[in-house]
Amino acid sequence: VQLVESGGAVVQPGGSLRLSCAASGFAFRSYDMSWYRQPPGKGREFVARVSGGGGTTNYADSVKGRFTISRDNAKNTVYLQMNSLKPEDTAVYYCNRVPSMSYWGQGTQVTVSS
């Protein structure tokens, strides 16, 4: 099993980023997938979830209307489009399947700062 997150960067408030998570080693399309994040000095928190077929999504209240989760089952990849970024979105972002595995990838750092 492998999860490889990418796309993190330093961005100004109001900016946008698109994160990717490439998965392997399990039947990707059979699982819902979620994004999580861990802000500096805090615990990991749920961000967004997408169903196996991609037709159902849900979001944490803090990102609703700004972030969009999607997936490409042909590429075994899940995405997180992040718009209108705020300093409080600064965190390491991770993906995992649902239910979560004990294995986590290395994450990708997103820093929102002027």
N, C-alpha and C positions, 0 to 999 in steps of 0.2 A: 504494500500500500504506500502511495506517495501523494502528497498534496504540495504543490509549489505555487505560492502566491507571488505576484509581481505587480508592478505598476505604481508603487508608492513613490512619493516625491515630496519636496518642499514646495508649497503653493501659497499664494496670498489669499487672504479672506475674500470670499466671493468667487474664487476660482473653481475649476473642475478637474477631476481625475477619473480615470477608468482603471479599476483593479481587475486582475485576472487570477484565476486559480485553476491550474491544470491538475487533474486527478488521474490516478492510475492504480491498478491492482484490485479493483472491485467493480461490480456492475453499476457503473455510474448512473445510467438512466433509471435504475430501479430505486434510487434514493432521492429524497428531498435533500437539498443542500442549503447550508446557511453561512452567512458571514457573521463574524464576531469581531470585537475590537477590545484592546486593553490600553486604556489611557495611562499616562505616566503615573506610577504610584497607586494605581487602582486595579481592581479585579477585571477579569474578562467579562464582557457584556454582549448580549445579543444585538445584532444590527438588522438583519433581514434574512428571509427564508424564501425558497422557491421550490415548488413541487417537482416531482420527477419529470413530468411532461412539460413543465415550464408555464403552465396555465394559471397557477395560483401562487400568489406572493403575499407576504406580510412583512411589516416593518416595525421597528421600535418607534415609539412616538417622537423621539428626538430627531429622527431622520426622515420621517414621513413627508412626502412632497418634495424632497431634495435628492434622495438616493433612489436608484432603480436597480433591482437585481434581475439578472437574466441568465440563461444557460444555452449552450450549444452542445447537444448530446452527441453530435457527430465528431466533435473535437474533445469531448470529455472535459469541458471547461465551463466554469461559472464566472460571471462578471458582476462587478458592482460599479455602476456609473454614479459618481458623486458630484453633485452640482451645488452651487451656493455654499461652498465650504466655510465653516466657522472655526475659530481657534479651538473650540471645545471638541472638534472632530479629530484633533491630534491624538494619534494612537498607533499601535501596531495592529494591523488588520489580519485576521486569519479566516480561513474557510474550513468547514468540516461537513461531513454528511450528517443526516438526522436518522436515528440518534447519534450523538457524537461518539467518535472513536476515542480511545485513550491516546492515540497518536495524533499529534498536531504538527503541521508544517512549521517553517521558520518564520512565517508571517512577512508582511511588508509594511514599512514605516511610512506613515502619512503625517506630515507636519504642516499645519496651517498657521502661517505667521507673516506679518508684514515686516 
